[in-house]
Amino acid sequence: MNITEFAAYAGVSKAAVSRFFNGGYLSAEKKAAIAKAVEETGYRPSMQAQMMRTRRTKQIGVILPKLSSESCARMVEGISRVLDEQGYQLLLVNTANDNTREVRAMDMLRHDAVDGIILIASIFTPEHEAVLESLKIPVVILGQQHPGYSCVYHDDFGAARAATARMLEKGRRLPGFLGATMLDKAVGQARRAGYEAALRDAGLMPRAQRISVAKFNMESGYEQARQLFERAGEINALFCATDTIAIGAIQYCRSQGLRVPEDVMVASVGDSRAGRVAYVPLTSAHLHYRTAGDKAARLLLDQLADPHARPRELELGWELKCRASTGDENADENIWAL
């Protein structure tokens, strides 16, 4: 069925059909008529014809650092929900936390048939900067603040500060920190700064021997917790940069007979399902990942509509979810809700 036949079936003009599939203005009456005809016939416009007419592919490249990451999955859900409504398809590229692959992915998408890119970023190298500057299509950066580009990011500093403060408010005076690489401005730098600010607020000074850096997985959280406790001795409050690191640390405490929260309180950032159902449910700052994906997609659509629009930055907040790992009870919480 071609567009002429479909328009006749729906009882509208070809122009109305075109506006419907390209997000243009239509009366509610015509929208309903076309939507009904689509449901009855399964009609979809030719992608090739659309590309020739609009010079748009209706594809968006999404570069993400870890396919198995719950936070990335939630962001992609938000992105997909918005772009699906506008008839866009997602081209997902998983870089497995490899900076070189991330740069290659951007370069590949520059030459491939996508209308724009959403980069779920962690680290920016000179190679990243070079390829970003070479792109002739809109780019939105998600998860990091980066000058000169539209960005959606979280208040990582505030989230880490609040999670750490929760333990200090309960009288813990021997805090430790398990962070991430300082090359990562959000998870590495901002969350460490938030931890240290909470200590200063409580009249404590950060101690280098009570600080360690882990990779973004449970195994590293376990191993770095082991090294931290062996090096620093007594620690009765542990802030971890991510839930994944925290779960590994909790498992280490369990293996050593350290009770959570009686002997060691643990808190982190991310509010993952894994943290909620850990054998000691994890106190964690909830970040609005799905909303972040939604906002990033809308920023990209704005750029596609107006290529000369100035870059915009959006910072999203957090909610501290207090659970058993800091001696709190949250019996009424729906642990499955995201």
C-alpha positions in Angstrom: 0.0 0.0 0.0 1.5 3.4 -1.0 0.8 6.8 0.5 -1.9 7.6 -2.0 -3.8 4.4 -1.3 -3.4 4.8 2.4 -4.6 8.5 2.4 -7.7 7.4 0.4 -8.4 4.6 2.9 -8.1 7.0 5.9 -10.1 9.7 4.2 -7.5 12.4 4.4 -5.0 14.1 2.1 -1.4 12.8 1.4 -0.1 16.0 3.2 -2.0 15.1 6.3 -0.5 11.6 6.3 3.0 13.1 5.8 2.4 15.5 8.8 1.2 12.6 10.9 4.3 10.5 10.5 6.7 13.5 10.7 5.2 15.0 13.9 3.5 18.0 12.2 0.3 19.7 13.3 -3.0 17.9 12.7 -6.4 18.3 14.1 -7.5 15.7 16.6 -10.0 14.4 14.1 -7.5 13.7 11.4 -5.0 12.2 13.9 -7.6 9.8 15.1 -8.6 8.9 11.6 -5.1 8.2 10.5 -4.2 6.3 13.7 -7.3 4.1 13.2 -6.2 3.4 9.6 -2.7 2.5 10.7 -4.1 0.1 13.2 -6.3 -1.5 10.6 -3.8 -1.7 7.8 -0.4 -1.8 9.5 0.7 0.9 7.1 4.2 2.5 7.6 5.8 5.0 5.3 8.9 4.0 3.3 12.0 4.9 5.2 13.9 5.4 2.0 11.3 7.8 0.7 11.4 9.8 4.0 15.2 10.0 3.9 15.2 11.3 0.3 12.6 13.9 1.1 13.8 15.1 4.5 17.5 14.1 4.4 16.8 12.5 7.8 17.4 8.8 8.6 15.1 8.8 11.7 17.9 7.0 13.5 19.7 8.2 16.7 23.0 6.7 17.8 23.2 6.0 21.6 26.7 5.2 22.9 26.7 3.6 26.3 29.6 2.3 28.4 28.1 -0.9 29.8 25.2 -2.8 28.3 24.6 -4.7 31.6 24.4 -1.6 33.7 21.0 -0.9 35.3 21.6 2.8 35.3 22.4 2.8 31.5 19.3 0.6 30.9 17.1 3.0 32.7 18.5 5.9 30.7 18.0 4.1 27.5 14.4 3.4 28.5 13.8 7.1 28.9 15.5 7.9 25.6 13.5 5.3 23.8 10.2 6.3 25.2 10.6 9.9 23.8 12.1 9.0 20.5 9.7 6.1 19.7 6.9 8.6 19.9 8.6 10.7 17.2 9.2 7.7 14.9 13.0 7.4 15.6 14.9 4.2 15.9 17.9 3.7 18.3 21.2 2.4 17.2 22.9 1.2 20.4 26.7 1.0 20.7 28.1 -0.7 23.8 31.8 0.3 24.5 32.3 -1.9 27.6 34.0 1.0 29.4 36.7 1.1 26.7 37.6 4.8 25.9 39.1 3.8 22.6 35.9 2.0 21.5 33.9 5.1 22.6 35.9 7.4 20.3 35.7 4.8 17.5 31.9 4.6 18.0 31.5 8.4 17.7 33.7 8.4 14.6 31.8 5.6 13.1 28.4 7.2 13.7 29.7 10.5 12.2 29.9 8.6 8.8 26.9 6.4 9.4 23.3 7.2 8.8 22.2 8.8 12.1 20.6 12.2 12.7 22.2 12.7 16.1 24.1 11.1 19.0 23.4 10.7 22.7 26.6 9.9 24.5 26.3 8.3 27.9 29.8 9.6 28.9 32.2 8.8 31.7 35.7 10.1 30.7 36.7 12.8 28.2 40.2 12.4 26.6 41.8 14.6 23.9 40.7 12.0 21.4 37.1 12.5 22.6 37.4 16.2 22.2 38.8 15.9 18.7 36.0 13.7 17.4 33.3 15.7 19.1 34.6 18.8 17.4 34.5 17.0 14.0 30.9 16.0 14.3 28.4 17.8 12.0 25.3 16.3 13.7 23.8 17.2 17.1 25.2 15.6 20.2 23.8 15.5 23.7 26.0 14.3 26.6 24.3 12.3 29.3 25.7 11.7 32.8 28.4 14.3 32.6 28.7 18.1 32.5 30.7 19.2 29.5 31.2 22.8 28.4 30.0 23.7 24.9 27.5 20.8 24.6 23.9 20.2 25.6 24.2 18.0 28.8 21.9 16.2 31.3 23.7 15.2 34.5 23.1 14.6 38.2 24.0 16.3 41.4 26.6 13.7 42.2 28.2 15.9 44.8 25.0 16.5 46.7 24.0 12.8 46.5 27.3 11.6 47.9 27.3 14.3 50.6 23.8 13.3 51.8 24.6 9.5 51.8 27.8 10.1 53.8 26.1 12.5 56.2 23.4 9.9 57.1 26.0 7.7 58.7 27.8 10.5 60.4 24.5 11.8 61.9 24.2 8.4 63.5 27.4 9.0 65.4 29.9 7.1 63.2 33.3 8.8 63.4 35.6 6.4 61.5 34.5 6.8 57.9 36.1 5.2 54.8 35.6 5.7 51.1 35.5 3.4 48.1 35.5 5.5 45.0 35.9 5.3 41.2 38.6 6.7 38.9 39.2 10.4 39.2 39.2 10.6 35.4 35.4 10.3 35.8 34.3 13.8 36.8 30.9 12.8 38.0 31.3 9.4 39.7 35.0 9.8 40.6 35.5 13.5 41.4 32.1 14.9 42.4 31.2 11.9 44.6 34.5 12.0 46.4 34.1 15.8 46.9 30.7 15.2 48.3 32.0 12.6 50.8 34.8 14.9 51.9 32.4 17.8 52.3 30.2 15.7 54.6 33.2 14.9 56.7 34.2 18.5 57.0 30.6 19.4 57.9 30.9 16.9 60.8 34.2 18.3 62.0 36.3 15.4 60.5 39.2 15.4 58.1 39.5 12.9 55.2 42.4 10.5 55.7 44.3 9.1 52.7 44.6 5.7 54.3 40.9 5.3 54.5 40.3 6.1 50.8 40.5 3.6 47.9 39.5 3.4 44.3 37.6 0.5 42.8 36.4 -0.5 39.3 32.7 -0.5 38.4 32.0 -4.1 39.5 31.3 -6.1 42.7 34.5 -8.1 42.5 36.5 -4.9 42.7 34.3 -3.6 45.5 35.1 -6.7 47.5 38.8 -6.6 46.8 39.2 -2.9 47.5 37.2 -3.2 50.7 39.6 -6.0 51.8 42.6 -3.8 51.1 41.0 -0.8 52.7 40.2 -2.6 56.0 43.6 -4.2 56.1 45.4 -0.9 55.6 43.2 1.4 57.6 42.2 -0.8 60.5 38.9 0.1 62.2 36.3 1.7 59.9 32.7 2.0 61.1 31.1 3.8 58.2 31.8 3.2 54.5 30.6 5.4 51.6 30.9 3.7 48.2 30.6 5.6 44.9 28.2 3.1 43.3 25.8 0.4 44.5 27.8 -2.2 42.6 31.0 -1.3 44.6 29.0 -1.2 47.8 27.5 -4.7 47.3 31.0 -6.1 46.9 32.1 -4.3 50.0 29.1 -5.7 52.0 30.0 -9.2 50.9 33.6 -8.6 52.1 32.3 -7.5 55.5 30.1 -10.6 55.6 33.1 -12.8 54.9 35.0 -11.3 57.8 32.1 -11.5 60.3 31.6 -7.7 60.3 28.0 -7.0 60.8 26.2 -4.4 58.7 25.1 -2.0 60.1 26.1 -2.8 63.7 29.9 -2.9 63.0 30.0 -1.0 59.7 27.4 1.2 58.1 27.4 1.3 54.3 25.8 3.8 51.9 26.2 4.7 48.2 24.7 6.3 45.2 22.5 4.7 42.5 19.5 3.0 44.2 19.7 -0.1 42.1 17.4 -3.1 42.5 20.4 -5.3 43.4 21.1 -2.9 46.4 17.5 -3.0 47.5 17.4 -6.8 47.7 20.9 -7.3 49.1 21.0 -9.4 52.2 21.3 -6.1 54.0 19.2 -3.6 52.0 21.5 -0.7 50.9 21.0 2.9 51.8 21.5 4.8 48.5 20.8 8.1 46.8 18.3 7.6 44.1 19.2 9.3 40.8 16.5 9.9 38.2 18.1 7.9 35.4 15.0 7.3 33.3 14.1 11.0 33.6 17.7 11.9 32.5 17.2 9.8 29.4 13.9 11.5 28.6 15.4 14.9 29.0 18.4 14.1 26.9 16.2 12.8 24.1 14.1 16.0 24.2 17.2 18.2 24.1 18.3 16.3 21.0 15.0 16.7 19.3 15.2 20.5 20.0 18.6 20.6 18.4 17.3 18.7 15.4 14.4 21.2 15.1 16.8 24.1 15.4 20.4 23.4 14.6 21.4 26.9 15.7 20.0 26.6 19.2 22.5 27.3 22.0 23.6 24.3 24.1 21.6 23.8 27.3 22.6 22.1 30.6 20.2 20.3 32.9 21.1 19.1 36.4 18.8 16.6 38.0 18.5 16.1 41.8 18.5 13.0 44.0 16.5 11.3 46.8 18.2 9.6 49.7 16.6 6.1 50.3 17.5 5.1 53.8 17.6 1.3 54.5 19.0 -1.3 56.8 22.7 -0.8 55.9 22.6 2.5 57.9 20.3 1.1 60.6 17.1 2.5 59.0 13.8 0.6 58.4 11.8 1.2 55.3 9.2 -1.6 55.5 6.6 0.1 53.4 8.9 0.6 50.4 8.1 -1.0 47.1 11.6 -2.4 46.3 10.6 -3.2 42.7 9.5 0.3 41.7 11.9 2.3 39.6 
